[in-house]
Amino acid sequence: MKKPFVIAIAGCSASGKSTFTQMLLEDFKEYQVGLLPTDQYFNRPLPKMISPLSNLEYDDYNCPQSLNFEAYYEAAKEICRREDLDIVILEGLTVLYFPELRELEDLKIYMDLDPEIRMYRRIVRNMKAGRGTMEDIADFYLNSAKYSETKYFIPTKLQADIVLNGHNFQGKGKELVENYVRSCLKK
């Protein structure tokens, strides 16, 4: 039974996960690629957190419990069994957090980027999407997201096979990943 090559792309919010994923999809056009982002699997309602900085309550998008793990894990197992796919990309904050997901993954990538640059990207992205003012977005990041990412997801960098610079991954980093995946697919 043919099994697709499974790539995990993790990292904190605005670290470059989605951009890198889109680049890989473009560069792997000759293959059948399946994509499963975690963003489609948020629990509703989201868990709450009390900010240790402001003591305000926030929706916590940046904790493991924000993911409907059971649904995502079932979808991941299903897509990873598809014989018509050559490559599967699991993308999101939590794809290196859960050991069950890591067992499915052949290549684990962590997108690393300074928090200040991630906050800037987050502000630009969310303002373009009409998701609040600059102050609202910065406050949410500083009071909620940064705390949860530091607690749960920055440590998952240790689970990665490769850590890419989220500010400059278009060159050698992307080339290394592509060449490695292509070599594994030829085996």
SEKE-422955 format. One line per 5 residues: their letters; for each residue x, y, z of N, C-alpha, C. Coordinates in nm, 2 decimals, decimal comma. Example, Ala and Ser with C-alpha at 12.3 -4.5 7.8 and 13.67 -1.06 7.14 Angstrom:
// SEKE-422955
as = 1,32/-0,57/0,78/1,23/-0,45/0,78/1,32/-0,33/0,78 ~ 1,28/-0,22/0,71/1,37/-0,11/0,71/1,29/0,00/0,79
//
This chain:
// SEKE-422955
mkkpf = 0,08/-0,12/0,00/0,00/0,00/0,00/0,09/0,12/0,00 ~ 0,07/0,21/-0,09/0,14/0,34/-0,11/0,09/0,44/0,00 ~ 0,19/0,50/0,07/0,16/0,60/0,17/0,21/0,73/0,13 ~ 0,14/0,84/0,14/0,19/0,97/0,11/0,30/1,01/0,20 ~ 0,39/1,10/0,16/0,49/1,16/0,24/0,43/1,27/0,32
viaia = 0,44/1,27/0,45/0,36/1,37/0,53/0,46/1,47/0,59 ~ 0,43/1,60/0,56/0,51/1,71/0,60/0,42/1,79/0,70 ~ 0,48/1,82/0,82/0,42/1,90/0,92/0,49/2,04/0,92 ~ 0,41/2,14/0,91/0,46/2,28/0,91/0,39/2,35/1,03 ~ 0,48/2,38/1,14/0,43/2,44/1,26/0,50/2,57/1,28
gcsas = 0,46/2,64/1,39/0,52/2,76/1,43/0,41/2,85/1,48 ~ 0,45/2,96/1,55/0,35/3,05/1,61/0,28/3,13/1,50 ~ 0,18/3,19/1,54/0,09/3,28/1,45/0,18/3,38/1,38 ~ 0,16/3,39/1,25/0,23/3,49/1,17/0,38/3,46/1,15 ~ 0,42/3,33/1,17/0,56/3,30/1,15/0,60/3,26/1,01
gkstf = 0,50/3,25/0,92/0,52/3,21/0,78/0,48/3,07/0,74 ~ 0,40/3,01/0,83/0,35/2,87/0,80/0,27/2,86/0,67 ~ 0,17/2,95/0,66/0,08/2,95/0,54/0,15/2,99/0,42 ~ 0,24/3,09/0,43/0,32/3,13/0,31/0,41/3,02/0,26 ~ 0,48/2,96/0,35/0,57/2,85/0,32/0,49/2,73/0,26
tqmll = 0,38/2,70/0,32/0,29/2,60/0,26/0,25/2,63/0,12 ~ 0,21/2,75/0,09/0,17/2,79/-0,04/0,28/2,77/-0,14 ~ 0,40/2,81/-0,10/0,52/2,80/-0,18/0,55/2,65/-0,22 ~ 0,53/2,56/-0,12/0,55/2,42/-0,14/0,45/2,36/-0,24 ~ 0,32/2,41/-0,22/0,22/2,36/-0,31/0,25/2,40/-0,45
edfke = 0,30/2,52/-0,47/0,34/2,57/-0,60/0,45/2,49/-0,66 ~ 0,55/2,46/-0,58/0,67/2,39/-0,62/0,65/2,24/-0,64 ~ 0,55/2,19/-0,58/0,52/2,04/-0,59/0,41/2,01/-0,68 ~ 0,39/2,10/-0,79/0,28/2,08/-0,88/0,27/1,95/-0,95 ~ 0,39/1,89/-0,97/0,40/1,76/-1,04/0,35/1,65/-0,96
yqvgl = 0,32/1,67/-0,83/0,27/1,57/-0,74/0,13/1,59/-0,70 ~ 0,06/1,49/-0,65/-0,07/1,50/-0,59/-0,05/1,54/-0,45 ~ -0,09/1,66/-0,41/-0,07/1,70/-0,27/-0,20/1,73/-0,20 ~ -0,21/1,68/-0,08/-0,33/1,71/0,01/-0,28/1,80/0,12 ~ -0,37/1,90/0,15/-0,34/2,00/0,26/-0,45/1,99/0,36
lptdq = -0,40/1,99/0,49/-0,50/1,99/0,60/-0,45/2,09/0,71 ~ -0,50/2,22/0,69/-0,47/2,32/0,79/-0,55/2,30/0,92 ~ -0,50/2,34/1,03/-0,57/2,32/1,16/-0,67/2,44/1,17 ~ -0,66/2,55/1,10/-0,75/2,66/1,12/-0,90/2,62/1,10 ~ -0,92/2,52/1,03/-1,06/2,48/1,00/-1,12/2,39/1,12
yfnrp = -1,04/2,37/1,22/-1,08/2,28/1,33/-1,08/2,35/1,47 ~ -1,10/2,48/1,47/-1,11/2,54/1,60/-1,24/2,49/1,68 ~ -1,22/2,47/1,81/-1,34/2,44/1,89/-1,43/2,56/1,90 ~ -1,56/2,54/1,90/-1,65/2,65/1,93/-1,74/2,60/2,04 ~ -1,75/2,68/2,15/-1,68/2,80/2,17/-1,54/2,78/2,20
lpkmi = -1,45/2,88/2,18/-1,31/2,87/2,21/-1,29/2,86/2,36 ~ -1,18/2,80/2,41/-1,15/2,81/2,55/-1,12/2,95/2,59 ~ -1,13/2,98/2,71/-1,10/3,12/2,76/-0,96/3,11/2,84 ~ -0,90/3,23/2,84/-0,78/3,24/2,93/-0,78/3,37/3,00 ~ -0,73/3,38/3,11/-0,71/3,50/3,19/-0,57/3,55/3,17
splsn = -0,55/3,67/3,11/-0,42/3,72/3,08/-0,34/3,74/3,21 ~ -0,22/3,69/3,22/-0,14/3,71/3,34/-0,09/3,86/3,35 ~ -0,10/3,93/3,24/-0,06/4,07/3,23/-0,17/4,17/3,27 ~ -0,29/4,14/3,22/-0,40/4,24/3,23/-0,51/4,19/3,32 ~ -0,51/4,06/3,35/-0,62/3,99/3,42/-0,75/4,00/3,35
leydd = -0,75/4,03/3,22/-0,87/4,03/3,13/-0,89/3,89/3,07 ~ -1,01/3,86/3,04/-1,04/3,73/2,98/-1,04/3,74/2,83 ~ -0,98/3,64/2,76/-0,97/3,64/2,62/-1,01/3,50/2,57 ~ -1,06/3,50/2,44/-1,08/3,38/2,37/-0,93/3,33/2,34 ~ -0,91/3,20/2,37/-0,77/3,15/2,35/-0,76/3,07/2,23
yncpq = -0,72/3,13/2,12/-0,69/3,06/1,99/-0,56/2,99/1,99 ~ -0,47/3,02/2,09/-0,33/2,98/2,09/-0,30/2,89/2,21 ~ -0,39/2,79/2,23/-0,37/2,68/2,32/-0,41/2,55/2,26 ~ -0,35/2,44/2,30/-0,39/2,31/2,24/-0,54/2,28/2,24 ~ -0,61/2,33/2,35/-0,75/2,30/2,36/-0,83/2,38/2,26
slnfe = -0,77/2,48/2,19/-0,85/2,55/2,09/-0,88/2,46/1,97 ~ -0,80/2,36/1,95/-0,81/2,26/1,84/-0,91/2,15/1,88 ~ -1,01/2,13/1,79/-1,09/2,01/1,80/-1,00/1,89/1,76 ~ -0,92/1,84/1,86/-0,82/1,74/1,83/-0,88/1,62/1,77 ~ -0,98/1,57/1,83/-1,04/1,44/1,78/-1,08/1,45/1,63
ayyea = -1,14/1,56/1,59/-1,19/1,57/1,45/-1,06/1,59/1,36 ~ -0,97/1,67/1,41/-0,85/1,70/1,32/-0,77/1,57/1,31 ~ -0,75/1,49/1,42/-0,67/1,37/1,42/-0,74/1,27/1,32 ~ -0,87/1,26/1,33/-0,94/1,16/1,24/-0,92/1,21/1,09 ~ -0,93/1,34/1,07/-0,91/1,39/0,93/-0,77/1,36/0,88
akeic = -0,67/1,38/0,98/-0,53/1,36/0,94/-0,50/1,22/0,91 ~ -0,55/1,13/0,99/-0,53/0,98/0,96/-0,59/0,95/0,83 ~ -0,71/1,00/0,80/-0,78/0,97/0,68/-0,70/1,02/0,56 ~ -0,65/1,15/0,56/-0,58/1,20/0,44/-0,45/1,13/0,43 ~ -0,39/1,09/0,54/-0,26/1,02/0,54/-0,27/0,88/0,48
rredl = -0,39/0,83/0,47/-0,41/0,69/0,42/-0,44/0,69/0,27 ~ -0,46/0,81/0,21/-0,50/0,82/0,08/-0,40/0,78/-0,02 ~ -0,42/0,68/-0,10/-0,32/0,62/-0,19/-0,31/0,71/-0,32 ~ -0,41/0,80/-0,34/-0,40/0,88/-0,46/-0,31/1,01/-0,43 ~ -0,26/1,03/-0,31/-0,18/1,14/-0,28/-0,03/1,10/-0,27
divil = 0,06/1,19/-0,32/0,20/1,17/-0,30/0,25/1,24/-0,17 ~ 0,19/1,35/-0,15/0,24/1,44/-0,03/0,12/1,48/0,04 ~ 0,13/1,49/0,18/0,03/1,55/0,26/0,10/1,65/0,35 ~ 0,04/1,77/0,35/0,09/1,88/0,44/-0,01/1,90/0,55 ~ 0,04/1,88/0,68/-0,04/1,92/0,80/0,02/2,05/0,84
egltv = -0,07/2,16/0,85/-0,02/2,29/0,88/-0,10/2,35/0,99 ~ -0,02/2,41/1,09/-0,09/2,48/1,20/-0,01/2,49/1,33 ~ -0,05/2,57/1,42/0,01/2,58/1,55/0,04/2,45/1,62 ~ -0,06/2,36/1,61/-0,06/2,24/1,70/0,00/2,11/1,63 ~ 0,04/2,12/1,51/0,08/1,99/1,44/0,20/1,93/1,50
lyfpe = 0,28/2,00/1,58/0,40/1,93/1,64/0,37/1,91/1,79 ~ 0,26/1,96/1,84/0,23/1,96/1,98/0,18/1,82/2,03 ~ 0,10/1,76/1,95/0,04/1,63/1,99/0,12/1,51/1,94 ~ 0,16/1,42/2,03/0,24/1,30/1,99/0,17/1,22/1,88 ~ 0,04/1,21/1,89/-0,03/1,12/1,79/-0,01/1,18/1,65
lrele = -0,01/1,31/1,64/0,01/1,37/1,51/0,15/1,35/1,46 ~ 0,25/1,37/1,55/0,39/1,35/1,52/0,42/1,21/1,46 ~ 0,35/1,11/1,51/0,37/0,98/1,46/0,33/0,96/1,32 ~ 0,24/1,05/1,27/0,20/1,04/1,13/0,30/1,11/1,03 ~ 0,38/1,20/1,09/0,46/1,29/1,01/0,60/1,24/0,97
dlkiy = 0,64/1,25/0,85/0,77/1,21/0,80/0,87/1,32/0,81 ~ 0,83/1,45/0,79/0,92/1,56/0,80/0,85/1,67/0,88 ~ 0,91/1,71/0,99/0,86/1,80/1,09/0,93/1,94/1,07 ~ 0,86/2,04/1,03/0,92/2,17/1,01/0,87/2,27/1,11 ~ 0,95/2,35/1,17/0,91/2,46/1,26/0,95/2,59/1,20
mdldp = 0,86/2,68/1,18/0,89/2,82/1,13/0,91/2,91/1,25 ~ 1,04/2,96/1,26/1,08/3,04/1,37/1,09/3,18/1,33 ~ 1,04/3,27/1,41/1,05/3,42/1,38/1,04/3,50/1,51 ~ 1,11/3,61/1,51/1,11/3,69/1,63/0,97/3,74/1,66 ~ 0,93/3,74/1,79/0,79/3,79/1,83/0,75/3,92/1,78
eirmy = 0,85/4,02/1,77/0,82/4,15/1,73/0,77/4,15/1,58 ~ 0,84/4,07/1,50/0,81/4,06/1,36/0,67/3,99/1,34 ~ 0,65/3,89/1,42/0,52/3,82/1,42/0,41/3,91/1,46 ~ 0,43/3,99/1,56/0,33/4,09/1,60/0,30/4,19/1,49 ~ 0,40/4,24/1,42/0,38/4,33/1,31/0,30/4,26/1,20
rrivr = 0,34/4,14/1,16/0,27/4,07/1,06/0,12/4,05/1,09 ~ 0,10/4,02/1,22/-0,03/3,99/1,27/-0,12/4,12/1,26 ~ -0,06/4,23/1,30/-0,13/4,36/1,29/-0,17/4,39/1,15 ~ -0,07/4,38/1,05/-0,10/4,40/0,91/-0,21/4,31/0,86 ~ -0,19/4,18/0,88/-0,29/4,08/0,83/-0,43/4,10/0,89
nmkag = -0,44/4,12/1,02/-0,57/4,14/1,08/-0,64/4,27/1,04 ~ -0,56/4,38/1,03/-0,62/4,50/0,99/-0,67/4,50/0,85 ~ -0,60/4,43/0,76/-0,64/4,41/0,62/-0,77/4,34/0,61 ~ -0,79/4,24/0,71/-0,91/4,16/0,71/-1,02/4,23/0,79 ~ -1,00/4,35/0,84/-1,10/4,42/0,92/-1,13/4,36/1,06
rgtme = -1,02/4,30/1,12/-1,04/4,23/1,25/-0,99/4,32/1,36 ~ -1,02/4,45/1,36/-0,98/4,53/1,47/-0,88/4,64/1,44 ~ -0,86/4,73/1,53/-0,77/4,84/1,52/-0,63/4,78/1,55 ~ -0,53/4,87/1,52/-0,39/4,83/1,55/-0,38/4,80/1,70 ~ -0,44/4,89/1,78/-0,43/4,88/1,93/-0,50/4,75/1,98
diadf = -0,62/4,72/1,92/-0,69/4,59/1,96/-0,60/4,47/1,93 ~ -0,55/4,47/1,81/-0,47/4,35/1,77/-0,34/4,34/1,85 ~ -0,27/4,45/1,87/-0,15/4,45/1,95/-0,18/4,41/2,10 ~ -0,29/4,46/2,15/-0,32/4,42/2,29/-0,35/4,28/2,30 ~ -0,43/4,22/2,21/-0,46/4,08/2,21/-0,33/4,00/2,20
ylnsa = -0,24/4,03/2,11/-0,12/3,96/2,10/-0,04/3,96/2,23 ~ -0,02/4,08/2,28/0,07/4,10/2,40/0,00/4,04/2,53 ~ -0,13/4,05/2,54/-0,20/4,00/2,66/-0,24/3,85/2,66 ~ -0,25/3,80/2,54/-0,31/3,66/2,53/-0,22/3,57/2,44 ~ -0,21/3,60/2,31/-0,14/3,51/2,22/0,00/3,49/2,25
kyset = 0,07/3,59/2,28/0,22/3,57/2,31/0,24/3,48/2,43 ~ 0,16/3,50/2,54/0,17/3,41/2,66/0,14/3,27/2,62 ~ 0,03/3,24/2,55/0,00/3,10/2,52/0,10/3,04/2,42 ~ 0,14/3,11/2,32/0,24/3,06/2,23/0,37/3,02/2,30 ~ 0,41/3,11/2,39/0,53/3,08/2,47/0,52/2,96/2,55
kyfip = 0,40/2,94/2,61/0,38/2,83/2,70/0,36/2,70/2,63 ~ 0,29/2,70/2,51/0,26/2,57/2,45/0,34/2,54/2,32 ~ 0,36/2,64/2,23/0,41/2,61/2,10/0,55/2,64/2,07 ~ 0,61/2,74/2,13/0,75/2,76/2,11/0,83/2,64/2,15 ~ 0,80/2,57/2,26/0,87/2,45/2,30/0,86/2,33/2,19
tklqa = 0,76/2,34/2,11/0,75/2,23/2,01/0,86/2,24/1,90 ~ 0,94/2,34/1,90/1,05/2,36/1,81/1,14/2,24/1,83 ~ 1,15/2,19/1,95/1,24/2,07/1,98/1,19/1,95/1,92 ~ 1,07/1,94/1,87/1,02/1,82/1,80/1,05/1,82/1,65 ~ 1,09/1,94/1,60/1,11/1,96/1,46/1,24/1,89/1,41
divln = 1,23/1,84/1,28/1,35/1,79/1,22/1,43/1,90/1,16 ~ 1,36/2,01/1,12/1,43/2,13/1,07/1,36/2,25/1,11 ~ 1,43/2,36/1,15/1,38/2,49/1,19/1,42/2,59/1,08 ~ 1,32/2,65/1,02/1,34/2,75/0,92/1,32/2,89/0,97 ~ 1,40/2,98/0,92/1,38/3,12/0,95/1,26/3,17/0,88
ghnfq = 1,16/3,21/0,96/1,03/3,26/0,90/1,04/3,39/0,83 ~ 1,15/3,45/0,84/1,18/3,58/0,77/1,25/3,56/0,63 ~ 1,32/3,45/0,62/1,40/3,43/0,50/1,41/3,28/0,47 ~ 1,30/3,22/0,43/1,29/3,08/0,40/1,28/3,04/0,25 ~ 1,28/3,15/0,17/1,26/3,12/0,03/1,38/3,06/-0,04
gkgke = 1,50/3,08/0,01/1,62/3,03/-0,05/1,66/2,89/-0,02 ~ 1,77/2,88/0,05/1,82/2,74/0,08/1,73/2,66/0,16 ~ 1,66/2,72/0,26/1,57/2,64/0,35/1,47/2,57/0,26 ~ 1,40/2,64/0,18/1,30/2,58/0,09/1,36/2,48/0,00 ~ 1,47/2,51/-0,06/1,54/2,42/-0,15/1,58/2,29/-0,08
lveny = 1,63/2,30/0,04/1,66/2,18/0,12/1,54/2,09/0,14 ~ 1,43/2,15/0,18/1,30/2,08/0,21/1,26/2,01/0,08 ~ 1,25/2,09/-0,03/1,20/2,03/-0,16/1,29/1,92/-0,20 ~ 1,42/1,93/-0,20/1,51/1,83/-0,24/1,50/1,70/-0,16 ~ 1,49/1,72/-0,03/1,47/1,61/0,06/1,34/1,53/0,04
vrscl = 1,23/1,61/0,02/1,10/1,54/-0,01/1,11/1,47/-0,14 ~ 1,16/1,53/-0,24/1,17/1,46/-0,37/1,26/1,34/-0,36 ~ 1,37/1,34/-0,29/1,45/1,22/-0,27/1,38/1,11/-0,20 ~ 1,30/1,15/-0,10/1,22/1,04/-0,03/1,11/0,98/-0,12 ~ 1,05/1,06/-0,20/0,95/1,01/-0,29/1,00/0,92/-0,40
kk = 1,13/0,93/-0,43/1,19/0,84/-0,53/1,22/0,71/-0,48 ~ 1,23/0,69/-0,35/1,27/0,56/-0,28/1,16/0,46/-0,30
//
